[in-house]
Amino acid sequence: MKTILVSILLCICIFLCSCKSSENRDLRNPYQLDLIQTKAQHQQEVAANANAEMLNLENHIEGIILDIRYATCNNFTGEVIYETPQAFARKPVVEALQQVQDSLGKLNLGLKIYDAYRPYAATLRFYEVYPDTNFVASPRTGSRHNRGCAIDLTLIELSTKVEIPMPTEFDNFTEVAHPDYANLPDNVIANRAFLFSIMKHFGFTHYPTEWWHFDYTGWEAYSLMDIPFSDF
């Protein structure tokens, strides 16, 4: 009888642990997307496709400036979202950004990066805070940031490190941030057009509602990810 009771209790414990584990998985992936969630999974992805490798922008782009707002409270959530102020992207994206940076340098200009790869958990949190898919990616589909193929950026003068005038600050969720918004000073419109032109030349397209957001051509080929920066 004692043996039977022990077996029953053991089965109950296993069932409860299984339920808790499933609940945790659902919290991380409530829409059951096909996510890369571990370092081992990412390594398998890279083994199959070297272009899937995630690279640290600071280690591969000379003179790049980072202003990673989501590693601070200075962002629209008012919370620290990232554990470190770093920026990562897929290998072809970083290589293209290096070409952009090299070309800008001839004009005493350079790139300032606000955001790059974004773990899926951050996309979930962003939507909780601001559920407007005009400016925040839907967690039902995931973001191109989650694929390591989107970059939020602006231009700076290399000599001063000062941002050149653009339509709005980063993460301004108004129509003024739209790429075709016209009620702006001529120099701002020219700066925005120049940014769009050079990014397009090296394989990027701009987002319909955010002048600072650029997607790299071929982003569809890369998996959604929800792994921390430390795994890269």
ChimeraX commands (.cxc) that place a marker at each C-alpha (Angstrom):
marker #1 position 0.00,0.00,0.00 radius 0.5
marker #1 position 2.83,2.37,0.90 radius 0.5
marker #1 position 4.48,1.68,-2.45 radius 0.5
marker #1 position 1.26,2.52,-4.29 radius 0.5
marker #1 position 0.88,5.82,-2.41 radius 0.5
marker #1 position 4.47,6.79,-3.21 radius 0.5
marker #1 position 3.89,6.02,-6.89 radius 0.5
marker #1 position 0.73,8.12,-6.93 radius 0.5
marker #1 position 2.48,11.08,-5.27 radius 0.5
marker #1 position 5.35,10.79,-7.73 radius 0.5
marker #1 position 2.96,10.87,-10.68 radius 0.5
marker #1 position 1.22,13.95,-9.26 radius 0.5
marker #1 position 4.56,15.74,-8.85 radius 0.5
marker #1 position 5.60,14.92,-12.41 radius 0.5
marker #1 position 2.24,16.14,-13.72 radius 0.5
marker #1 position 2.46,19.42,-11.78 radius 0.5
marker #1 position 6.03,20.05,-12.93 radius 0.5
marker #1 position 5.00,19.34,-16.51 radius 0.5
marker #1 position 2.13,21.81,-16.26 radius 0.5
marker #1 position 4.42,24.46,-14.80 radius 0.5
marker #1 position 6.96,23.91,-17.56 radius 0.5
marker #1 position 4.27,24.20,-20.24 radius 0.5
marker #1 position 2.97,27.37,-18.61 radius 0.5
marker #1 position 6.46,28.91,-18.67 radius 0.5
marker #1 position 6.89,28.01,-22.31 radius 0.5
marker #1 position 3.54,29.61,-23.13 radius 0.5
marker #1 position 4.52,32.79,-21.30 radius 0.5
marker #1 position 7.66,33.03,-23.42 radius 0.5
marker #1 position 5.87,32.11,-26.62 radius 0.5
marker #1 position 2.12,32.68,-26.19 radius 0.5
marker #1 position 1.41,32.58,-29.94 radius 0.5
marker #1 position 3.42,29.41,-30.49 radius 0.5
marker #1 position 5.80,30.95,-33.03 radius 0.5
marker #1 position 8.77,29.05,-34.42 radius 0.5
marker #1 position 11.42,30.67,-32.20 radius 0.5
marker #1 position 15.13,30.07,-31.69 radius 0.5
marker #1 position 15.24,30.06,-27.88 radius 0.5
marker #1 position 18.60,28.53,-26.96 radius 0.5
marker #1 position 22.26,29.04,-27.79 radius 0.5
marker #1 position 22.44,25.45,-29.06 radius 0.5
marker #1 position 19.60,26.07,-31.52 radius 0.5
marker #1 position 21.34,29.18,-32.81 radius 0.5
marker #1 position 24.62,27.30,-33.26 radius 0.5
marker #1 position 22.78,24.69,-35.33 radius 0.5
marker #1 position 21.28,27.46,-37.44 radius 0.5
marker #1 position 24.74,28.95,-38.08 radius 0.5
marker #1 position 26.19,25.54,-38.91 radius 0.5
marker #1 position 23.57,25.22,-41.65 radius 0.5
marker #1 position 23.95,28.82,-42.87 radius 0.5
marker #1 position 27.02,30.90,-42.02 radius 0.5
marker #1 position 25.10,34.10,-42.82 radius 0.5
marker #1 position 22.86,33.43,-39.81 radius 0.5
marker #1 position 25.72,34.29,-37.45 radius 0.5
marker #1 position 24.99,37.18,-35.13 radius 0.5
marker #1 position 27.77,39.78,-34.94 radius 0.5
marker #1 position 28.46,42.56,-32.46 radius 0.5
marker #1 position 28.30,45.84,-34.41 radius 0.5
marker #1 position 30.98,47.52,-32.27 radius 0.5
marker #1 position 33.43,44.72,-33.04 radius 0.5
marker #1 position 32.93,44.87,-36.81 radius 0.5
marker #1 position 32.09,48.47,-37.75 radius 0.5
marker #1 position 34.81,51.00,-37.10 radius 0.5
marker #1 position 33.63,54.21,-35.48 radius 0.5
marker #1 position 30.05,53.06,-34.92 radius 0.5
marker #1 position 28.25,54.95,-32.15 radius 0.5
marker #1 position 25.66,53.22,-29.97 radius 0.5
marker #1 position 22.78,54.81,-28.08 radius 0.5
marker #1 position 20.90,51.71,-26.93 radius 0.5
marker #1 position 17.91,53.29,-25.23 radius 0.5
marker #1 position 16.34,49.96,-24.25 radius 0.5
marker #1 position 19.30,49.22,-21.96 radius 0.5
marker #1 position 18.22,52.32,-19.97 radius 0.5
marker #1 position 14.95,53.79,-18.72 radius 0.5
marker #1 position 15.15,56.43,-21.47 radius 0.5
marker #1 position 12.64,54.76,-23.77 radius 0.5
marker #1 position 8.89,54.68,-24.27 radius 0.5
marker #1 position 8.41,51.86,-21.73 radius 0.5
marker #1 position 10.25,53.72,-18.96 radius 0.5
marker #1 position 11.91,50.38,-18.14 radius 0.5
marker #1 position 15.29,48.75,-18.65 radius 0.5
marker #1 position 14.60,46.08,-21.29 radius 0.5
marker #1 position 18.08,44.87,-22.31 radius 0.5
marker #1 position 20.70,43.57,-19.89 radius 0.5
marker #1 position 23.57,45.32,-21.73 radius 0.5
marker #1 position 23.85,48.30,-24.13 radius 0.5
marker #1 position 24.94,46.24,-27.13 radius 0.5
marker #1 position 23.83,45.84,-30.74 radius 0.5
marker #1 position 23.85,42.62,-32.76 radius 0.5
marker #1 position 22.70,41.72,-36.27 radius 0.5
marker #1 position 23.07,38.95,-38.85 radius 0.5
marker #1 position 26.37,38.80,-40.70 radius 0.5
marker #1 position 25.14,40.23,-44.06 radius 0.5
marker #1 position 23.40,43.08,-42.22 radius 0.5
marker #1 position 26.59,44.04,-40.40 radius 0.5
marker #1 position 28.61,43.84,-43.60 radius 0.5
marker #1 position 26.14,46.16,-45.34 radius 0.5
marker #1 position 26.24,48.61,-42.43 radius 0.5
marker #1 position 30.02,48.64,-42.66 radius 0.5
marker #1 position 29.70,49.72,-46.29 radius 0.5
marker #1 position 27.27,52.46,-45.28 radius 0.5
marker #1 position 29.66,53.63,-42.58 radius 0.5
marker #1 position 32.63,53.67,-44.99 radius 0.5
marker #1 position 30.68,55.75,-47.50 radius 0.5
marker #1 position 29.42,58.19,-44.87 radius 0.5
marker #1 position 32.92,58.72,-43.54 radius 0.5
marker #1 position 33.94,60.45,-46.76 radius 0.5
marker #1 position 31.34,63.12,-45.91 radius 0.5
marker #1 position 32.31,63.49,-42.25 radius 0.5
marker #1 position 29.19,61.52,-41.31 radius 0.5
marker #1 position 28.60,58.29,-39.44 radius 0.5
marker #1 position 25.94,56.02,-38.00 radius 0.5
marker #1 position 24.41,56.12,-34.54 radius 0.5
marker #1 position 22.55,52.92,-33.62 radius 0.5
marker #1 position 19.50,52.98,-31.36 radius 0.5
marker #1 position 18.55,49.32,-31.67 radius 0.5
marker #1 position 19.34,46.20,-33.67 radius 0.5
marker #1 position 18.55,42.58,-32.73 radius 0.5
marker #1 position 15.71,42.46,-30.22 radius 0.5
marker #1 position 14.79,39.31,-28.29 radius 0.5
marker #1 position 11.17,38.25,-28.77 radius 0.5
marker #1 position 10.51,38.77,-25.04 radius 0.5
marker #1 position 11.10,42.49,-25.61 radius 0.5
marker #1 position 8.55,42.52,-28.43 radius 0.5
marker #1 position 6.00,41.00,-26.05 radius 0.5
marker #1 position 6.72,43.67,-23.46 radius 0.5
marker #1 position 6.60,46.52,-25.98 radius 0.5
marker #1 position 3.15,45.45,-27.15 radius 0.5
marker #1 position 1.90,45.24,-23.55 radius 0.5
marker #1 position 2.99,48.83,-22.98 radius 0.5
marker #1 position 1.92,50.28,-26.35 radius 0.5
marker #1 position -0.43,47.98,-28.33 radius 0.5
marker #1 position -0.38,49.95,-31.58 radius 0.5
marker #1 position 1.09,48.00,-34.50 radius 0.5
marker #1 position 1.73,51.17,-36.46 radius 0.5
marker #1 position 4.75,51.66,-34.23 radius 0.5
marker #1 position 5.19,48.44,-32.24 radius 0.5
marker #1 position 5.51,45.01,-33.86 radius 0.5
marker #1 position 2.73,42.53,-33.23 radius 0.5
marker #1 position 3.88,39.62,-31.04 radius 0.5
marker #1 position 1.57,37.41,-33.08 radius 0.5
marker #1 position 4.01,37.55,-35.97 radius 0.5
marker #1 position 7.24,38.77,-34.36 radius 0.5
marker #1 position 9.47,41.60,-35.48 radius 0.5
marker #1 position 12.21,41.87,-38.07 radius 0.5
marker #1 position 14.30,43.03,-35.12 radius 0.5
marker #1 position 13.68,39.54,-33.66 radius 0.5
marker #1 position 15.26,38.10,-36.82 radius 0.5
marker #1 position 18.41,40.20,-36.45 radius 0.5
marker #1 position 17.62,42.00,-39.71 radius 0.5
marker #1 position 16.29,45.40,-38.62 radius 0.5
marker #1 position 18.23,48.45,-37.47 radius 0.5
marker #1 position 17.07,51.66,-35.83 radius 0.5
marker #1 position 19.54,54.45,-36.53 radius 0.5
marker #1 position 20.34,58.04,-37.42 radius 0.5
marker #1 position 23.29,60.04,-38.76 radius 0.5
marker #1 position 25.91,62.01,-36.84 radius 0.5
marker #1 position 28.72,64.38,-37.75 radius 0.5
marker #1 position 31.93,62.45,-37.14 radius 0.5
marker #1 position 33.88,65.47,-35.93 radius 0.5
marker #1 position 31.35,66.44,-33.25 radius 0.5
marker #1 position 29.38,63.18,-32.71 radius 0.5
marker #1 position 26.24,65.35,-32.85 radius 0.5
marker #1 position 23.15,64.01,-34.60 radius 0.5
marker #1 position 22.20,65.83,-37.77 radius 0.5
marker #1 position 18.62,67.23,-37.80 radius 0.5
marker #1 position 15.91,64.64,-38.50 radius 0.5
marker #1 position 12.11,64.88,-38.32 radius 0.5
marker #1 position 11.76,63.62,-34.72 radius 0.5
marker #1 position 13.54,62.00,-31.86 radius 0.5
marker #1 position 13.84,58.20,-31.82 radius 0.5
marker #1 position 10.57,56.39,-30.92 radius 0.5
marker #1 position 8.35,59.37,-31.57 radius 0.5
marker #1 position 4.99,57.70,-32.16 radius 0.5
marker #1 position 3.33,60.45,-34.18 radius 0.5
marker #1 position 2.68,61.09,-37.85 radius 0.5
marker #1 position 5.71,63.40,-37.94 radius 0.5
marker #1 position 7.88,60.27,-37.81 radius 0.5
marker #1 position 6.34,58.90,-41.02 radius 0.5
marker #1 position 8.85,58.81,-43.90 radius 0.5
marker #1 position 6.59,60.88,-46.16 radius 0.5
marker #1 position 5.63,63.56,-43.64 radius 0.5
marker #1 position 6.19,66.87,-45.44 radius 0.5
marker #1 position 5.58,69.73,-43.01 radius 0.5
marker #1 position 9.26,70.01,-42.09 radius 0.5
marker #1 position 12.17,72.40,-42.71 radius 0.5
marker #1 position 13.92,71.87,-46.05 radius 0.5
marker #1 position 17.19,70.76,-44.43 radius 0.5
marker #1 position 15.40,68.09,-42.40 radius 0.5
marker #1 position 13.64,66.73,-45.47 radius 0.5
marker #1 position 16.98,66.68,-47.31 radius 0.5
marker #1 position 18.71,64.87,-44.42 radius 0.5
marker #1 position 15.97,62.25,-44.28 radius 0.5
marker #1 position 16.09,61.75,-48.05 radius 0.5
marker #1 position 19.85,61.33,-47.95 radius 0.5
marker #1 position 19.59,58.75,-45.17 radius 0.5
marker #1 position 16.97,56.79,-47.11 radius 0.5
marker #1 position 19.05,56.95,-50.26 radius 0.5
marker #1 position 22.29,55.63,-48.83 radius 0.5
marker #1 position 20.55,52.90,-46.84 radius 0.5
marker #1 position 18.63,51.77,-49.93 radius 0.5
marker #1 position 21.87,51.71,-51.94 radius 0.5
marker #1 position 23.29,49.11,-49.56 radius 0.5
marker #1 position 20.23,46.86,-49.36 radius 0.5
marker #1 position 17.89,48.38,-46.78 radius 0.5
marker #1 position 14.28,49.54,-46.99 radius 0.5
marker #1 position 12.69,52.05,-44.60 radius 0.5
marker #1 position 9.68,51.27,-42.45 radius 0.5
marker #1 position 6.31,52.91,-43.36 radius 0.5
marker #1 position 5.82,54.76,-40.05 radius 0.5
marker #1 position 9.33,55.28,-38.61 radius 0.5
marker #1 position 12.07,57.22,-40.40 radius 0.5
marker #1 position 14.77,55.58,-38.21 radius 0.5
marker #1 position 13.79,51.94,-38.87 radius 0.5
marker #1 position 15.46,49.98,-41.71 radius 0.5
marker #1 position 14.97,46.35,-42.75 radius 0.5
marker #1 position 17.63,44.42,-44.61 radius 0.5
marker #1 position 16.67,42.74,-47.88 radius 0.5
marker #1 position 16.06,39.02,-47.39 radius 0.5
marker #1 position 15.01,39.24,-43.75 radius 0.5
marker #1 position 12.39,36.56,-44.41 radius 0.5
marker #1 position 15.12,33.90,-44.62 radius 0.5
marker #1 position 16.10,34.26,-40.96 radius 0.5
marker #1 position 14.44,32.81,-37.88 radius 0.5
marker #1 position 12.74,34.68,-35.09 radius 0.5
marker #1 position 14.86,34.56,-31.94 radius 0.5
marker #1 position 14.37,34.94,-28.23 radius 0.5
marker #1 position 17.84,34.51,-26.79 radius 0.5
marker #1 position 19.87,37.01,-24.74 radius 0.5
marker #1 position 22.79,39.04,-26.02 radius 0.5
marker #1 position 25.15,37.00,-23.85 radius 0.5
marker #1 position 24.51,33.93,-26.03 radius 0.5
marker #1 position 26.26,35.65,-28.96 radius 0.5
marker link #1:1,2 radius 0.2
marker link #1:2,3 radius 0.2
marker link #1:3,4 radius 0.2
marker link #1:4,5 radius 0.2
marker link #1:5,6 radius 0.2
marker link #1:6,7 radius 0.2
marker link #1:7,8 radius 0.2
marker link #1:8,9 radius 0.2
marker link #1:9,10 radius 0.2
marker link #1:10,11 radius 0.2
marker link #1:11,12 radius 0.2
marker link #1:12,13 radius 0.2
marker link #1:13,14 radius 0.2
marker link #1:14,15 radius 0.2
marker link #1:15,16 radius 0.2
marker link #1:16,17 radius 0.2
marker link #1:17,18 radius 0.2
marker link #1:18,19 radius 0.2
marker link #1:19,20 radius 0.2
marker link #1:20,21 radius 0.2
marker link #1:21,22 radius 0.2
marker link #1:22,23 radius 0.2
marker link #1:23,24 radius 0.2
marker link #1:24,25 radius 0.2
marker link #1:25,26 radius 0.2
marker link #1:26,27 radius 0.2
marker link #1:27,28 radius 0.2
marker link #1:28,29 radius 0.2
marker link #1:29,30 radius 0.2
marker link #1:30,31 radius 0.2
marker link #1:31,32 radius 0.2
marker link #1:32,33 radius 0.2
marker link #1:33,34 radius 0.2
marker link #1:34,35 radius 0.2
marker link #1:35,36 radius 0.2
marker link #1:36,37 radius 0.2
marker link #1:37,38 radius 0.2
marker link #1:38,39 radius 0.2
marker link #1:39,40 radius 0.2
marker link #1:40,41 radius 0.2
marker link #1:41,42 radius 0.2
marker link #1:42,43 radius 0.2
marker link #1:43,44 radius 0.2
marker link #1:44,45 radius 0.2
marker link #1:45,46 radius 0.2
marker link #1:46,47 radius 0.2
marker link #1:47,48 radius 0.2
marker link #1:48,49 radius 0.2
marker link #1:49,50 radius 0.2
marker link #1:50,51 radius 0.2
marker link #1:51,52 radius 0.2
marker link #1:52,53 radius 0.2
marker link #1:53,54 radius 0.2
marker link #1:54,55 radius 0.2
marker link #1:55,56 radius 0.2
marker link #1:56,57 radius 0.2
marker link #1:57,58 radius 0.2
marker link #1:58,59 radius 0.2
marker link #1:59,60 radius 0.2
marker link #1:60,61 radius 0.2
marker link #1:61,62 radius 0.2
marker link #1:62,63 radius 0.2
marker link #1:63,64 radius 0.2
marker link #1:64,65 radius 0.2
marker link #1:65,66 radius 0.2
marker link #1:66,67 radius 0.2
marker link #1:67,68 radius 0.2
marker link #1:68,69 radius 0.2
marker link #1:69,70 radius 0.2
marker link #1:70,71 radius 0.2
marker link #1:71,72 radius 0.2
marker link #1:72,73 radius 0.2
marker link #1:73,74 radius 0.2
marker link #1:74,75 radius 0.2
marker link #1:75,76 radius 0.2
marker link #1:76,77 radius 0.2
marker link #1:77,78 radius 0.2
marker link #1:78,79 radius 0.2
marker link #1:79,80 radius 0.2
marker link #1:80,81 radius 0.2
marker link #1:81,82 radius 0.2
marker link #1:82,83 radius 0.2
marker link #1:83,84 radius 0.2
marker link #1:84,85 radius 0.2
marker link #1:85,86 radius 0.2
marker link #1:86,87 radius 0.2
marker link #1:87,88 radius 0.2
marker link #1:88,89 radius 0.2
marker link #1:89,90 radius 0.2
marker link #1:90,91 radius 0.2
marker link #1:91,92 radius 0.2
marker link #1:92,93 radius 0.2
marker link #1:93,94 radius 0.2
marker link #1:94,95 radius 0.2
marker link #1:95,96 radius 0.2
marker link #1:96,97 radius 0.2
marker link #1:97,98 radius 0.2
marker link #1:98,99 radius 0.2
marker link #1:99,100 radius 0.2
marker link #1:100,101 radius 0.2
marker link #1:101,102 radius 0.2
marker link #1:102,103 radius 0.2
marker link #1:103,104 radius 0.2
marker link #1:104,105 radius 0.2
marker link #1:105,106 radius 0.2
marker link #1:106,107 radius 0.2
marker link #1:107,108 radius 0.2
marker link #1:108,109 radius 0.2
marker link #1:109,110 radius 0.2
marker link #1:110,111 radius 0.2
marker link #1:111,112 radius 0.2
marker link #1:112,113 radius 0.2
marker link #1:113,114 radius 0.2
marker link #1:114,115 radius 0.2
marker link #1:115,116 radius 0.2
marker link #1:116,117 radius 0.2
marker link #1:117,118 radius 0.2
marker link #1:118,119 radius 0.2
marker link #1:119,120 radius 0.2
marker link #1:120,121 radius 0.2
marker link #1:121,122 radius 0.2
marker link #1:122,123 radius 0.2
marker link #1:123,124 radius 0.2
marker link #1:124,125 radius 0.2
marker link #1:125,126 radius 0.2
marker link #1:126,127 radius 0.2
marker link #1:127,128 radius 0.2
marker link #1:128,129 radius 0.2
marker link #1:129,130 radius 0.2
marker link #1:130,131 radius 0.2
marker link #1:131,132 radius 0.2
marker link #1:132,133 radius 0.2
marker link #1:133,134 radius 0.2
marker link #1:134,135 radius 0.2
marker link #1:135,136 radius 0.2
marker link #1:136,137 radius 0.2
marker link #1:137,138 radius 0.2
marker link #1:138,139 radius 0.2
marker link #1:139,140 radius 0.2
marker link #1:140,141 radius 0.2
marker link #1:141,142 radius 0.2
marker link #1:142,143 radius 0.2
marker link #1:143,144 radius 0.2
marker link #1:144,145 radius 0.2
marker link #1:145,146 radius 0.2
marker link #1:146,147 radius 0.2
marker link #1:147,148 radius 0.2
marker link #1:148,149 radius 0.2
marker link #1:149,150 radius 0.2
marker link #1:150,151 radius 0.2
marker link #1:151,152 radius 0.2
marker link #1:152,153 radius 0.2
marker link #1:153,154 radius 0.2
marker link #1:154,155 radius 0.2
marker link #1:155,156 radius 0.2
marker link #1:156,157 radius 0.2
marker link #1:157,158 radius 0.2
marker link #1:158,159 radius 0.2
marker link #1:159,160 radius 0.2
marker link #1:160,161 radius 0.2
marker link #1:161,162 radius 0.2
marker link #1:162,163 radius 0.2
marker link #1:163,164 radius 0.2
marker link #1:164,165 radius 0.2
marker link #1:165,166 radius 0.2
marker link #1:166,167 radius 0.2
marker link #1:167,168 radius 0.2
marker link #1:168,169 radius 0.2
marker link #1:169,170 radius 0.2
marker link #1:170,171 radius 0.2
marker link #1:171,172 radius 0.2
marker link #1:172,173 radius 0.2
marker link #1:173,174 radius 0.2
marker link #1:174,175 radius 0.2
marker link #1:175,176 radius 0.2
marker link #1:176,177 radius 0.2
marker link #1:177,178 radius 0.2
marker link #1:178,179 radius 0.2
marker link #1:179,180 radius 0.2
marker link #1:180,181 radius 0.2
marker link #1:181,182 radius 0.2
marker link #1:182,183 radius 0.2
marker link #1:183,184 radius 0.2
marker link #1:184,185 radius 0.2
marker link #1:185,186 radius 0.2
marker link #1:186,187 radius 0.2
marker link #1:187,188 radius 0.2
marker link #1:188,189 radius 0.2
marker link #1:189,190 radius 0.2
marker link #1:190,191 radius 0.2
marker link #1:191,192 radius 0.2
marker link #1:192,193 radius 0.2
marker link #1:193,194 radius 0.2
marker link #1:194,195 radius 0.2
marker link #1:195,196 radius 0.2
marker link #1:196,197 radius 0.2
marker link #1:197,198 radius 0.2
marker link #1:198,199 radius 0.2
marker link #1:199,200 radius 0.2
marker link #1:200,201 radius 0.2
marker link #1:201,202 radius 0.2
marker link #1:202,203 radius 0.2
marker link #1:203,204 radius 0.2
marker link #1:204,205 radius 0.2
marker link #1:205,206 radius 0.2
marker link #1:206,207 radius 0.2
marker link #1:207,208 radius 0.2
marker link #1:208,209 radius 0.2
marker link #1:209,210 radius 0.2
marker link #1:210,211 radius 0.2
marker link #1:211,212 radius 0.2
marker link #1:212,213 radius 0.2
marker link #1:213,214 radius 0.2
marker link #1:214,215 radius 0.2
marker link #1:215,216 radius 0.2
marker link #1:216,217 radius 0.2
marker link #1:217,218 radius 0.2
marker link #1:218,219 radius 0.2
marker link #1:219,220 radius 0.2
marker link #1:220,221 radius 0.2
marker link #1:221,222 radius 0.2
marker link #1:222,223 radius 0.2
marker link #1:223,224 radius 0.2
marker link #1:224,225 radius 0.2
marker link #1:225,226 radius 0.2
marker link #1:226,227 radius 0.2
marker link #1:227,228 radius 0.2
marker link #1:228,229 radius 0.2
marker link #1:229,230 radius 0.2
marker link #1:230,231 radius 0.2
marker link #1:231,232 radius 0.2
view
